[in-house]
Amino acid sequence: MSDITIRSAVKEDYPGVHQLLRQIAELHAEWRPDLFLPNAKLSVIGYRKCLKKAKQNPVLVAVMDGIIVGHLFAKIVHIKQMPHIKKRRVLYVGDLCVDGTCRGYGIGRRLMEEAQRLAHAHHCETLELNVYQCNESAVKFYERLGFAPQRLTLEKRLERDV
């Protein structure tokens, strides 16, 4: 495997990022067709808006031989003090994807290590993310990195009257 570079995304990276977004959208639609459409979730305009806010919402890419093989979208969130919740700062990972042909080479780990470095640089107390339970490989990946459940979202699917 060639050297992998982790860097901030630029507008020219959109085609590669879009391909990864399509991969994960198709997987989500396969796992939960009741929730997801098999469409990439970010247009070129939406992508450029993300890049304009990159100081508060970092976007990283993993590049190998000039090809985008992974991405990570994050957001620095300021949790306000409430009667029952402490004020804190969080780096929230909204999206992480590694090309299906490149998994198992440490690319996701490298992206998450850079996210953790960014979290420290922005004085965040935690690194947080959501993962769908049906994505078993991602759940195991995050657990290997030291993530543990913070809260649990439950659902009950309801029968529709026909």
BAROLO-36399 format. One record per residue (C-alpha): x, y, z; residue in one letter. Coordinates in steps of 0.001 Angstrom, whole numbers, always signed. Example, Ala and Ser with C-alpha at 12.3 -4.5 7.8 and 13.67 -1.06 7.14 Angstrom:
// residues 2
+---------+---------+---------+-----+
!       X !       Y !       Z ! res !
+---------+---------+---------+-----+
!  +12300 !   -4500 !   +7800 !   A !
!  +13670 !   -1060 !   +7140 !   S !
+---------+---------+---------+-----+
***
This chain:
// residues 162
+---------+---------+---------+-----+
!       X !       Y !       Z ! res !
+---------+---------+---------+-----+
!      +0 !      +0 !      +0 !   M !
!   +1277 !   +3462 !    -904 !   S !
!   +1719 !   +6313 !   +1531 !   D !
!   -1464 !   +7907 !   +2774 !   I !
!   -1731 !  +11625 !   +3403 !   T !
!   -4371 !  +13074 !   +5734 !   I !
!   -5122 !  +16722 !   +5001 !   R !
!   -7846 !  +19335 !   +5008 !   S !
!  -10235 !  +19006 !   +2085 !   A !
!  -10273 !  +21512 !    -761 !   V !
!  -12977 !  +22212 !   -3346 !   K !
!  -11190 !  +20125 !   -5993 !   E !
!  -11643 !  +17052 !   -3775 !   D !
!  -15411 !  +16994 !   -4304 !   Y !
!  -15529 !  +14251 !   -6988 !   P !
!  -13609 !  +11835 !   -4757 !   G !
!  -15563 !  +12780 !   -1646 !   V !
!  -18814 !  +12448 !   -3599 !   H !
!  -17877 !   +8887 !   -4627 !   Q !
!  -17348 !   +7969 !    -970 !   L !
!  -20632 !   +9614 !     +30 !   L !
!  -22367 !   +7499 !   -2643 !   R !
!  -20768 !   +4318 !   -1270 !   Q !
!  -21966 !   +4947 !   +2266 !   I !
!  -25414 !   +6104 !   +1096 !   A !
!  -25869 !   +2867 !    -845 !   E !
!  -24787 !    +791 !   +2166 !   L !
!  -27162 !   +2652 !   +4467 !   H !
!  -30006 !   +2155 !   +1973 !   A !
!  -29182 !   -1546 !   +1808 !   E !
!  -29154 !   -1918 !   +5613 !   W !
!  -32168 !    +289 !   +6328 !   R !
!  -34226 !    +952 !   +3187 !   P !
!  -37009 !   +2195 !   +5446 !   D !
!  -34781 !   +5143 !   +6486 !   L !
!  -32290 !   +5852 !   +3726 !   F !
!  -32307 !   +6670 !     +34 !   L !
!  -29319 !   +5417 !   -1987 !   P !
!  -28324 !   +8990 !   -2901 !   N !
!  -25172 !  +10840 !   -1906 !   A !
!  -26150 !  +13318 !    +756 !   K !
!  -24072 !  +16319 !    -233 !   L !
!  -24222 !  +18342 !   -3424 !   S !
!  -21249 !  +20286 !   -4728 !   V !
!  -22887 !  +23454 !   -3361 !   I !
!  -23354 !  +21856 !     +58 !   G !
!  -19750 !  +20669 !     -18 !   Y !
!  -18441 !  +24145 !    -763 !   R !
!  -20554 !  +25530 !   +2103 !   K !
!  -18919 !  +22973 !   +4408 !   C !
!  -15474 !  +24085 !   +3294 !   L !
!  -16294 !  +27742 !   +3997 !   K !
!  -16999 !  +26765 !   +7616 !   K !
!  -13964 !  +24478 !   +7887 !   A !
!  -12527 !  +26302 !  +10902 !   K !
!  -15526 !  +25229 !  +13027 !   Q !
!  -16476 !  +22237 !  +10862 !   N !
!  -13263 !  +20517 !   +9735 !   P !
!  -13359 !  +18331 !   +6634 !   V !
!  -10468 !  +15911 !   +6205 !   L !
!   -9512 !  +13658 !   +3333 !   V !
!   -7182 !  +10680 !   +3085 !   A !
!   -5266 !  +10671 !    -180 !   V !
!   -3318 !   +7791 !   -1706 !   M !
!   -1579 !   +8160 !   -5086 !   D !
!   -3600 !  +11318 !   -5739 !   G !
!   -6926 !   +9554 !   -5125 !   I !
!   -9332 !  +10369 !   -2291 !   I !
!   -9704 !   +7096 !    -344 !   V !
!  -11348 !   +8438 !   +2810 !   G !
!  -13019 !  +11455 !   +4338 !   H !
!  -14130 !  +12749 !   +7716 !   L !
!  -16611 !  +15568 !   +8342 !   F !
!  -16575 !  +17023 !  +11845 !   A !
!  -18151 !  +19861 !  +13775 !   K !
!  -17061 !  +21675 !  +16901 !   I !
!  -20124 !  +21902 !  +19131 !   V !
!  -20455 !  +24156 !  +22157 !   H !
!  -22839 !  +22568 !  +24668 !   I !
!  -24419 !  +25298 !  +26766 !   K !
!  -24767 !  +25054 !  +30511 !   Q !
!  -28212 !  +23886 !  +31591 !   M !
!  -29533 !  +22995 !  +35023 !   P !
!  -28651 !  +19338 !  +34517 !   H !
!  -25879 !  +19498 !  +31875 !   I !
!  -22399 !  +20967 !  +32158 !   K !
!  -21056 !  +23447 !  +29638 !   K !
!  -18531 !  +21743 !  +27387 !   R !
!  -16985 !  +21597 !  +23953 !   R !
!  -17271 !  +18515 !  +21710 !   V !
!  -15774 !  +17527 !  +18380 !   L !
!  -18629 !  +15678 !  +16690 !   Y !
!  -17736 !  +13375 !  +13794 !   V !
!  -20688 !  +13588 !  +11446 !   G !
!  -19377 !  +11348 !   +8700 !   D !
!  -16417 !   +9023 !   +8235 !   L !
!  -15938 !   +6859 !   +5172 !   C !
!  -13088 !   +4827 !   +3745 !   V !
!  -13335 !   +3456 !    +211 !   D !
!  -14537 !    -144 !    +325 !   G !
!  -11444 !   -1350 !   -1537 !   T !
!   -9095 !    +321 !    +969 !   C !
!  -10535 !    -784 !   +4305 !   R !
!   -8272 !   -2569 !   +6751 !   G !
!   -5174 !    -478 !   +6004 !   Y !
!   -5517 !   +1962 !   +8928 !   G !
!   -6998 !   +4840 !   +6925 !   I !
!  -10036 !   +5230 !   +9176 !   G !
!   -7790 !   +5076 !  +12238 !   R !
!   -5553 !   +7795 !  +10787 !   R !
!   -8550 !  +10021 !  +10046 !   L !
!   -9864 !   +9517 !  +13590 !   M !
!   -6405 !  +10239 !  +15075 !   E !
!   -6389 !  +13540 !  +13183 !   E !
!   -9910 !  +14263 !  +14448 !   A !
!   -8673 !  +13638 !  +17984 !   Q !
!   -5727 !  +15981 !  +17385 !   R !
!   -8165 !  +18656 !  +16180 !   L !
!  -10350 !  +18059 !  +19245 !   A !
!   -7359 !  +18690 !  +21519 !   H !
!   -6370 !  +21799 !  +19546 !   A !
!   -9906 !  +23190 !  +19970 !   H !
!   -9988 !  +22323 !  +23700 !   H !
!  -12786 !  +19788 !  +23297 !   C !
!  -13575 !  +17489 !  +26215 !   E !
!  -14914 !  +14655 !  +24077 !   T !
!  -14978 !  +13215 !  +20595 !   L !
!  -18492 !  +12021 !  +19745 !   E !
!  -20338 !  +10397 !  +16856 !   L !
!  -23413 !   +8386 !  +15984 !   N !
!  -23305 !   +5015 !  +14303 !   V !
!  -26192 !   +2835 !  +13174 !   Y !
!  -26272 !    -501 !  +14948 !   Q !
!  -26712 !   -2298 !  +11627 !   C !
!  -23236 !   -1104 !  +10634 !   N !
!  -21541 !   -3784 !  +12729 !   E !
!  -18052 !   -3288 !  +11296 !   S !
!  -18168 !    +437 !  +12105 !   A !
!  -19395 !    -250 !  +15650 !   V !
!  -16475 !   -2649 !  +16205 !   K !
!  -14033 !    -167 !  +14640 !   F !
!  -15105 !   +2632 !  +17002 !   Y !
!  -15013 !    +304 !  +20006 !   E !
!  -11409 !    -634 !  +19110 !   R !
!  -10609 !   +3091 !  +19147 !   L !
!  -11971 !   +3400 !  +22691 !   G !
!  -15481 !   +4684 !  +21974 !   F !
!  -18298 !   +3526 !  +24225 !   A !
!  -22048 !   +4183 !  +24169 !   P !
!  -23067 !   +7478 !  +25728 !   Q !
!  -26781 !   +7153 !  +25102 !   R !
!  -28990 !   +4784 !  +23168 !   L !
!  -31725 !   +5678 !  +20693 !   T !
!  -34450 !   +3061 !  +20523 !   L !
!  -37175 !   +2714 !  +17942 !   E !
!  -40331 !    +739 !  +17501 !   K !
!  -41467 !    +232 !  +13938 !   R !
!  -45192 !    +633 !  +13591 !   L !
!  -47456 !   -1249 !  +11247 !   E !
!  -49266 !   +1009 !   +8817 !   R !
!  -52969 !    +610 !   +8262 !   D !
!  -53544 !    -467 !   +4681 !   V !
+---------+---------+---------+-----+
***
